[in-house]
Amino acid sequence: MVHIINKEDSVYNRFLAELRDKEIQKDPLRFRRNLERVGEVMAYEISKTFRYSTRQVQTPINVADVRLADEEVVVASVLRAGLPFHQGFLNYFDRSGSAFISARRKYKENHIDFEIRFDSIYTPSLEGKQLLLVDPMLATGGSIVVAYHELLKQGGRPMHTHIAAIVSSRQGIEKLTEALKDEPVTIWTGALDERLTESCYIDPGIGDAGDLAFGEKL
């Protein structure tokens, strides 16, 4: 199942517009905050899919019934662009565990073709939990597929996995839906763009989210 958030009008579209705008991108503080705010919106939307049960809390006046989620959550993100996005999810799922994946593109001599290198993965137990695998940009989809299987290999099998990206390419979505069609996975994207460039960046996309948030890497 794939959810595309900007198909419906909401304040999310303002945050996305600012993330895409090359002039507003010149302010890295604002760029990071918009990554965070988008994470908050997506966390809220994902929370609607959880199972809830009624609990009671004592107010200063009387006892009130409240509906609270039953599941435990782990938020996993791909470094480094994923850090502000990750924080947005933590702002809402403030009792969740966190997993971090160190991954990078290793380009070949033509500087176009590349492979994904995973340096390390840190994760708590995922058994029976809701896994939120979040990465701002879903381009080819290859790194997320590998990250998903590596997380399960180390952390165990979650009850359900939600893969969340701010902008996805159609090719990336098709890759995920085919590769994970037999897995308990839901895909969430803020926007769906039609093309990838020759260097596998999303077009029109955002640009290099990691460089915009934290400065150009060597």
C-alpha positions, 0 to 999 in steps of 0.5 A: 500500500502506498500513501502520497500525502500531497495528493490532499491539500494540507499545511504539509505542502507549505513545508514541502514547497520550502524544501524544494525552493532553491532560495529558501534552501540557502538557509540550512537552519530552516531547511533542517527545521522543514525536514523535521516538520515534515517528519512530524506530519508523517508521524501523525498520519502513520499514527492513525494506522495503529491499534488503540485501546482505552485507558484511564487517566486521573485529571484534577477533577475526575477520571477520563477515558483516553485512547492510546496506541498499543504498539511499541515503535522503533524509528530507523533512519539512514545517515546523514540527511535522515537526522532532522527527518528522524527527529520529527518522528521522535517529536511525536513518537517520543517513547520510541527506540531508534536505529541508525544506518550508515550507508553511502553511494560508492561511485564507479570510475564513470562517476555515474554508476554506483553501488550502496555501501553499508558501513554499520547498523545500530538497532534495538530489538524490532520483534513485534514492534512498528518499524518506521524506516525513514529516509528523506529521498527515495530515488532508486529504492535499492538502499532502502530494500537492503536496509530493510533486510539488514535491519531485520537480520540484526533486530528481528521481525517487526509487526509492521514496517512503514517506509517514509520518504519526503520525495520519491521517484516513481522508479523507486516506488515501483522497486519497493512495491515489487521487492517487498510485495510479500512483506508487511510493509506500507510506503508513505511519501510526501510527493511522487516525482516522475523522473531520475537524472542520469546520476540517479537524483530525483527530478525535480526533487530537492537536491542533495538533502544531506549537503543542504542540511549539513554542508557539502561533503568531500 
